[in-house]
């Protein structure tokens, strides 16, 4: 559980750096690209927190980001549009890693605030579940 708690702290920290970058009004191309880079590392720690939470607390094993986020959607639970948004975030994360296109970068940057809000919601719910478990519930 300590590893999971440490990862949650790391994910919250990464999410804070992404929020900070999104506060820039009219970012330059360089600032936009830096914000997308922050999204990449935030997303990576986020899905790994979800993976670890599912394993440790829910007893569910998953290997890929999409499978883990589908399980999170079912176990938190999230509304269907929120689960779909997590899948879109995964797609965008993959696109940012393997290709660079100006139009795509602008489009992804525009979607980042919604991703940040949803990742924060999920991390908050995970933290609540862990706290409940620490107050007498047996490990999953």
PyMOL commands that set and color helices and strands:
alter all, ss='L'
color gray80, all
select helices_A, chain A and resi 2-22+29-58+65-76+80-98+102-134
alter helices_A, ss='H'
color red, helices_A
deselect
rebuild
show_as cartoon
